[in-house]
């Protein structure tokens, strides 16, 4: 049950109410049965009212970012349905790689060989447990040599990796299609997204455009119920006990 419903069960229907409940349901599914506002029935309603939650049972930082937006205790701050569906959590791999390339084209990343140490340290702190440490050893040696030959060697840090990915797709597209950076570095997208959000990079051109180009209709199509499916019970707002 959403916060405002707990406070006044007679409030008129608002989509923001179901957004919060959907956020709880998302967490329940992704966490394997946990509730963001507590696992004990006696504490859930109290925590919903106070806005006290924990997302510790979900490791995906992109999923956690979406859920956190959806379960905000202030209805006006919750995203609309279209904004939820266009969130990076739902991006296909191609779009995630496009995002990494755009980040790799920022001047701060282009200057990776002489990077600002404060910026570098804050990013490395964010990436401390990432699967992209010693990234040069994960690419084919001949590809690394080929890339290094065009420029000075890329530094063995996250900024160097991002610039490497950008230049690989920009200058050697045939080689780029042979490597799957998202599989090689499964934590990279989430780390970079989180870091870029804290720096405000996601809100400025040209990166912000990628957040605005999502084909919402395709997302609705993927999530819709087929004509042959029928709901056995009326659709209603989830109650707190449903998400224990």
C-alpha positions as CSV (number, residue, x, y, z in Angstrom):
1,X,0.0,0.0,0.0
2,X,1.3,3.5,-0.9
3,X,2.1,6.1,1.8
4,X,-0.7,8.4,0.9
5,X,-3.2,5.5,0.9
6,X,-2.1,4.6,4.4
7,X,-2.7,8.1,5.5
8,X,-6.1,8.5,3.9
9,X,-7.8,5.4,2.4
10,X,-10.4,7.6,0.6
11,X,-8.0,9.7,-1.5
12,X,-8.8,9.7,-5.2
13,X,-6.8,7.4,-7.5
14,X,-3.5,8.8,-8.7
15,X,-0.9,7.1,-10.9
16,X,1.8,8.1,-8.6
17,X,0.2,5.9,-5.9
18,X,0.6,2.8,-8.1
19,X,4.1,3.8,-9.1
20,X,5.2,3.4,-5.4
21,X,3.5,0.1,-5.2
22,X,5.1,-1.0,-8.5
23,X,8.4,0.0,-7.1
24,X,7.8,-2.2,-4.0
25,X,6.8,-5.1,-6.3
26,X,9.9,-4.6,-8.5
27,X,12.1,-4.9,-5.4
28,X,10.2,-7.9,-4.2
29,X,10.8,-9.7,-7.5
30,X,14.5,-8.7,-7.9
31,X,15.3,-9.4,-4.3
32,X,13.8,-12.8,-4.2
33,X,10.9,-12.0,-1.9
34,X,12.0,-9.1,0.3
35,X,10.1,-5.9,0.9
36,X,12.0,-2.5,0.7
37,X,10.2,-1.3,3.8
38,X,11.0,-4.3,6.0
39,X,10.3,-8.0,6.0
40,X,8.1,-8.0,9.1
41,X,4.4,-7.1,8.7
42,X,4.3,-5.0,11.8
43,X,7.1,-2.7,10.6
44,X,6.2,-2.3,6.9
45,X,3.4,0.3,7.2
46,X,5.3,2.3,9.8
47,X,8.4,2.4,7.5
48,X,6.3,3.3,4.4
49,X,4.9,6.2,6.4
50,X,8.3,7.4,7.5
51,X,10.0,6.7,4.2
52,X,12.5,4.3,5.8
53,X,13.7,1.7,3.3
54,X,16.6,-0.5,2.5
55,X,17.6,-2.0,-0.9
56,X,20.4,-4.2,0.3
57,X,19.0,-7.3,-1.2
58,X,19.4,-6.0,-4.8
59,X,22.9,-5.6,-6.1
60,X,22.2,-4.0,-9.5
61,X,22.8,-0.3,-8.9
62,X,20.7,0.6,-12.0
63,X,17.7,-1.3,-10.7
64,X,18.2,0.2,-7.2
65,X,18.2,3.7,-8.8
66,X,14.9,3.1,-10.5
67,X,13.3,1.5,-7.4
68,X,14.5,4.4,-5.2
69,X,12.8,6.9,-7.5
70,X,9.6,4.9,-7.6
71,X,9.2,4.4,-3.8
72,X,9.9,8.0,-2.9
73,X,7.6,9.0,0.0
74,X,6.6,12.2,-1.9
75,X,4.2,11.4,-4.7
76,X,5.2,14.4,-6.8
77,X,8.8,13.2,-6.8
78,X,8.0,9.8,-8.2
79,X,8.5,9.3,-12.0
80,X,5.7,8.9,-14.4
81,X,5.0,5.6,-16.1
82,X,6.8,6.7,-19.3
83,X,9.8,7.8,-17.3
84,X,10.0,4.5,-15.5
85,X,9.9,2.6,-18.8
86,X,12.6,4.8,-20.3
87,X,14.9,4.3,-17.3
88,X,18.3,2.8,-18.1
89,X,17.3,-0.4,-16.2
90,X,15.2,-1.2,-19.3
91,X,17.7,-0.3,-21.9
92,X,18.8,-2.9,-24.4
93,X,22.5,-3.7,-24.6
94,X,23.1,-1.6,-27.8
95,X,21.8,1.5,-26.0
96,X,23.9,0.8,-22.9
97,X,27.0,0.6,-25.1
98,X,26.0,3.8,-26.9
99,X,25.8,5.5,-23.5
100,X,29.3,4.3,-22.5
101,X,30.6,5.6,-25.8
102,X,29.1,9.0,-25.2
103,X,30.6,9.1,-21.7
104,X,33.9,8.1,-23.2
105,X,33.7,11.2,-25.4
106,X,33.5,13.7,-22.6
107,X,36.5,15.9,-22.3
108,X,37.2,14.6,-18.8
109,X,37.5,11.1,-20.2
110,X,39.4,12.2,-23.3
111,X,42.0,13.6,-21.0
112,X,42.4,10.2,-19.2
113,X,46.2,10.3,-19.5
114,X,46.4,13.5,-17.5
115,X,43.1,13.2,-15.6
116,X,42.2,15.3,-12.6
117,X,43.2,13.2,-9.7
118,X,40.1,14.1,-7.6
119,X,37.9,13.0,-10.4
120,X,39.9,9.8,-11.0
121,X,39.9,8.9,-7.3
122,X,36.2,9.4,-6.9
123,X,35.5,7.2,-10.0
124,X,37.9,4.5,-8.8
125,X,36.2,4.5,-5.4
126,X,32.9,4.0,-7.2
127,X,34.4,1.2,-9.2
128,X,36.4,-0.4,-6.3
129,X,34.5,-3.8,-6.6
130,X,34.0,-3.7,-10.4
131,X,34.8,-6.5,-12.7
132,X,36.8,-4.1,-14.9
133,X,40.0,-3.9,-12.9
134,X,43.0,-4.6,-15.1
135,X,40.8,-4.2,-18.1
136,X,43.6,-4.3,-20.6
137,X,44.2,-8.0,-19.9
138,X,40.6,-8.9,-20.8
139,X,40.8,-7.6,-24.4
140,X,42.7,-9.6,-27.1
141,X,46.4,-8.6,-26.8
142,X,46.6,-7.8,-30.5
143,X,43.6,-5.4,-30.2
144,X,45.2,-3.6,-27.3
145,X,48.4,-3.2,-29.2
146,X,46.6,-1.9,-32.2
147,X,44.8,0.7,-30.2
148,X,47.9,1.7,-28.3
149,X,49.8,2.1,-31.6
150,X,47.3,4.8,-32.7
151,X,47.8,6.8,-29.5
152,X,49.8,6.6,-26.3
153,X,49.0,3.7,-24.2
154,X,45.7,3.9,-22.4
155,X,46.0,4.1,-18.6
156,X,45.0,1.0,-16.6
157,X,42.0,2.7,-14.9
158,X,38.3,3.2,-15.5
159,X,38.8,6.4,-17.4
160,X,41.2,4.7,-19.7
161,X,38.7,1.8,-20.3
162,X,36.0,4.3,-21.2
163,X,38.2,6.1,-23.6
164,X,39.4,2.8,-25.1
165,X,35.7,1.7,-25.7
166,X,34.9,5.1,-27.3
167,X,37.9,5.0,-29.6
168,X,37.4,1.4,-30.5
169,X,33.9,2.0,-31.8
170,X,34.9,5.3,-33.4
171,X,38.0,4.2,-35.3
172,X,37.7,0.4,-35.5
173,X,34.0,-0.5,-35.8
174,X,34.8,-3.9,-37.4
175,X,36.9,-4.8,-34.3
176,X,34.3,-3.4,-32.0
177,X,31.5,-5.8,-33.1
178,X,33.8,-8.7,-32.2
179,X,33.9,-7.8,-28.5
180,X,31.0,-7.6,-26.0
181,X,32.1,-5.1,-23.4
182,X,28.9,-5.5,-21.3
183,X,29.7,-9.2,-20.9
184,X,33.4,-8.6,-20.3
185,X,32.7,-5.9,-17.7
186,X,29.2,-6.6,-16.3
187,X,29.4,-4.0,-13.6
188,X,30.7,-1.2,-15.8
189,X,27.5,0.3,-17.0
190,X,26.0,0.5,-13.6
191,X,29.1,2.1,-12.1
192,X,29.4,4.7,-14.8
193,X,25.7,5.5,-14.8
194,X,25.8,6.0,-11.0
195,X,29.0,8.1,-11.2
196,X,27.8,10.2,-14.1
197,X,24.5,10.9,-12.3
198,X,26.3,12.3,-9.2
199,X,28.4,14.5,-11.5
200,X,25.4,15.8,-13.4
201,X,26.7,14.4,-16.7
202,X,23.4,12.6,-17.5
203,X,21.6,15.9,-17.5
204,X,23.6,17.8,-20.1
205,X,24.0,17.5,-23.9
206,X,24.7,15.3,-25.7
207,X,24.3,12.6,-23.0
208,X,20.8,13.7,-21.9
209,X,19.4,13.1,-25.4
210,X,19.9,9.3,-25.0
211,X,17.5,9.4,-22.0
212,X,14.9,11.1,-24.2
213,X,14.9,8.8,-27.2
214,X,13.4,5.7,-25.7
215,X,10.7,4.1,-27.8
216,X,8.0,4.0,-25.1
217,X,5.5,2.1,-27.3
218,X,7.9,-0.9,-27.6
219,X,8.3,-1.0,-23.8
220,X,4.6,-1.1,-23.4
221,X,4.4,-3.9,-26.0
222,X,6.9,-6.0,-24.2
223,X,5.1,-5.6,-20.9
224,X,1.5,-5.9,-22.1
225,X,-0.8,-8.9,-21.7
226,X,-1.6,-10.7,-24.9
227,X,-5.2,-10.9,-26.1
228,X,-5.3,-14.6,-25.2
229,X,-4.5,-13.9,-21.6
230,X,-7.3,-13.1,-19.1
231,X,-7.0,-11.8,-15.6
232,X,-8.9,-14.1,-13.1
233,X,-9.4,-11.3,-10.6
234,X,-10.0,-7.6,-10.7
235,X,-6.9,-5.4,-10.7
236,X,-6.4,-3.6,-7.5
237,X,-3.7,-1.7,-5.7
238,X,-1.4,-4.0,-3.8
239,X,-1.7,-4.1,0.0
240,X,1.3,-4.2,2.3
241,X,0.5,-7.8,3.3
242,X,0.8,-8.9,-0.4
243,X,4.4,-7.9,-0.5
244,X,5.7,-9.6,2.7
